[in-house]
Amino acid sequence: MHLTLRLFFAAPILFLGLTIQVDAAESWSPLACPEVPQALANQYDVVTVLSDFEGGASSWKSILGSQQAPSKSAAEPGSGKEGSGALRVDYEFVGKEDYEYAAFGSGAAIDQPGSSLGFWYRFAGRPLTLRLRITDRSGETHQFDLPRPAGEGWNFTAVDLKPQDSHWAGDNNGQLDYPVRLDSIVGDRPERGYVGKGSLWIDDVALVRPVKQTHKLALHVENARLGNVYLPGETVRLRAEGDGDEIRWTVADYFGQTVADGKSAGKQAAIAFPLNSLGYHECRIDLVRQGRNADSRLFSCAALSAPTETKNAFVGMGCHFRGNAYPPECMDLLVRYGLSEFRDEISWSAVEREKGRYEIPAYGAEYVARAKQLGLNPLLIFDYSNNLYDNGGFPSSDEAVAAYARYCEFLTRQLRGKVGDFEIWNEWSVACGMRGKPGNTPEAYARLIRPAFAAVKAANPEAKVVGLGGEHSAHHFEQIRGMFKSGAAGAMDVFSVHSYRYPTSPEKSDLVGEIRKVAEMSVANGGPGKLWITEIGWPTHADARGVDERTQARFFVRTMALMRALECVEKVHWYDFKDDGLDRNYNEHNFGLIRHQTYGLAPKPGAVAASVFTRMTAGAKSIRLWQRDGAHAAVLQCPDGEQLAIAWHSEGESQIALPNNSQIHDMMGNPIETSSLKLTADPVYVKSPTLANFGTD
């Protein structure tokens, strides 16, 4: 069902210092949109087949050792993708404590640089995460993450053989020194301690090359909106042009329902569609040439009501307003989405460029001033090491610790009235922002934070100091406990954690249990009872640890709802607001809720979901968490006296009875008319005068 909102606009709308132009003279602007991801098999041409398994397994064999799961590899006639032969690998995971993975390889030589390698595969049993290992001339091993499967049955995968971050042994220079060889294909267990059997078939292992794109769409938009954010009721108008036989387009909402479509014979198309419902919309545009899609682009946009003056201090975003990483307009988009909190930094090395001389760099002064003008509240990180002290390592000497405290005091004093929240370092325990790991122990962090805390409070007694700096390591709890026991407990107002767990859902990974445990441990060791999650997120990159954009959106709402219902959590900063790059296979480029500036800061579904959550829960307080089987709800008390339940099902679907006088909205903010509610993976908002009996039959 699509709801039509009747809206009447007489003039531009001014809110919070921003202007939305709703009736402007016709103006067309060039439009850059990301490519629609094509099936991998259509993105590559075969150059040389290395193994088709028609004549047996050849040199392919299982690799067995202390880290490998027991496995057996053999050619199996008739089991290939086209009914021919394939290599079958049977494996059994026995639940080893440390590493455990299935591995098999051929040692096939690859003589020339610039290659890509691809193959077909399918699983019987629980799928594994696949990686490729290539060993170069020096004996250095390079590991490549392979894209996640598109579905069940046979899948094609491929990877360009370019230098990666993951490499070891040999000369360890990070370069692929040719000739190289196909060392192995690795299948990682689903989770630590996993016990189970399975089988994997591979076929047609080949050197491949990307298909060259020879025909592209040129797109324009009428009266462009910042970040493609429109008011409900507006009409989006696009022009598409390309050297083809036909241009087709389809518009769908967040839930995948087609709301408009069309096609135009020839090289041009005029596209127009009204935004009759709130939320995320995307228009897929295909250039058809000789019966095939020569180019496909995705225009994404949002239909959102103008934000109100009400702020929600619980929801924040990670940002990077330095250099050209984030355009200043990202702040305007934060406001447009109804967000008021963000996390950023002005680094120590940028402030103290020569010993004893302190100056706020221009980029820092500019973004802080812009934030103040727009009514935004920054959380500023005091980071990282400074080459003037301790050789760029973690500040451990008396001189470096004192210098760091002076840097904290200077920034706090200079920014008083503009910034009131400060975090001491970022992920110190994993050596973030320092050379190697010199002295970054719990004891060293405690020595650093005590004088820094005193310096901040001397400069601004009302400032809030966030300690711990987002502890994030395999020894999570030990590091936190050690820091508190070493004297840091009294040197912070709240403490922070970075609770990454992607691609696993917040429910399956027991995010609630982890946060409760760490809060209890803090109190038991003299630390604060309140915490901030200053980083958490699910990136949308293409490999097995990424999630699709719709999953990212629902995980945002479910994570925020779970944390909002915990008394110990004061604030959550999602990492991050914008995609940091364009590499679809790199996690760090795909954490954002909006797209890279190359694509006009257009929304992913998560940006709209974040806006709706922020508006719906502004000023709310925790009542309780409710759970039954896979159904969950965070029940909150709203400032208008009514109660709000954010409800979903993490494993399937279930029906739930609704209280009388309930108002229900979907994840995009649209009202739903129903007397009973089906819970799915997409959360819904249920509001009623009382939800005391919510979830009871």
Number of C-alpha atoms within 10 A of each C-alpha: 7 11 12 13 13 8 10 7 11 7 11 12 12 11 14 16 10 14 11 17 16 17 12 10 8 7 10 15 13 13 18 19 21 16 15 14 12 11 12 17 17 10 15 19 16 18 13 13 14 17 23 21 23 18 12 16 19 14 10 19 20 21 21 15 10 9 15 22 25 20 21 18 21 18 24 19 16 12 16 24 18 9 9 14 23 30 26 24 22 17 22 19 21 14 16 16 10 8 14 23 22 27 29 20 20 19 16 16 16 17 12 10 13 9 16 19 23 25 22 19 22 21 18 13 11 12 17 20 18 22 19 21 20 24 25 22 14 17 16 21 25 24 22 23 21 21 22 19 20 13 8 10 11 17 19 20 21 24 22 16 17 14 15 13 10 12 20 15 13 14 14 14 13 18 17 22 18 15 14 22 20 18 22 23 21 22 21 20 23 15 11 13 15 15 13 14 16 16 19 20 23 25 26 23 21 20 22 21 20 17 12 9 9 8 15 16 23 17 21 18 20 19 18 20 17 16 22 18 24 25 20 21 20 16 15 18 16 22 19 22 18 22 18 23 16 21 27 19 21 18 22 17 23 22 13 11 12 14 18 15 16 14 17 15 12 16 16 21 21 15 22 16 16 15 25 19 24 28 28 25 25 21 22 18 28 26 29 22 17 9 10 11 17 18 21 21 21 20 23 26 25 28 22 24 18 19 16 12 11 13 20 20 18 22 24 28 26 25 23 20 21 18 10 10 15 19 15 15 13 20 22 21 18 20 25 25 23 27 27 24 24 27 25 21 22 22 21 23 17 18 19 21 14 13 9 9 9 17 15 18 14 11 15 19 15 15 18 21 16 16 22 15 12 17 19 23 20 25 24 24 22 24 25 25 24 26 16 15 18 18 14 18 22 28 26 20 15 11 11 21 22 17 21 25 20 20 24 27 21 18 22 25 16 15 16 13 11 17 22 19 17 25 28 26 25 26 20 26 23 16 19 17 19 20 15 13 15 16 17 20 19 23 18 20 28 22 20 25 29 19 19 25 26 18 22 25 18 14 18 18 11 12 19 19 25 26 32 30 24 24 24 22 16 10 10 15 17 11 19 26 19 17 25 25 17 15 19 27 25 16 23 21 17 22 28 25 24 23 20 18 16 19 19 16 18 20 18 11 14 12 18 16 11 13 19 16 12 19 19 16 18 24 14 13 17 14 26 22 18 18 23 21 21 27 22 22 24 29 26 28 23 22 20 18 19 24 21 13 20 18 19 27 24 21 27 22 25 27 19 24 24 23 25 26 23 18 15 18 22 16 21 27 24 27 25 25 28 27 25 21 18 17 13 16 18 17 19 18 19 27 26 30 31 26 26 23 21 13 19 17 26 26 25 26 27 25 25 28 27 26 24 25 24 24 18 18 24 17 17 21 18 19 19 17 20 17 13 11 9 17 21 23 26 24 28 24 22 19 12 9 11 14 22 28 28 29 29 26 23 21 13 11 14 15 14 17 14 22 20 11 11 19 17 23 19 18 27 28 22 18 17 16 12 11 13 11 17 14 20 18 18 20 26 25 27 24 24 20 17 17 21 13 10 17 19 10 8
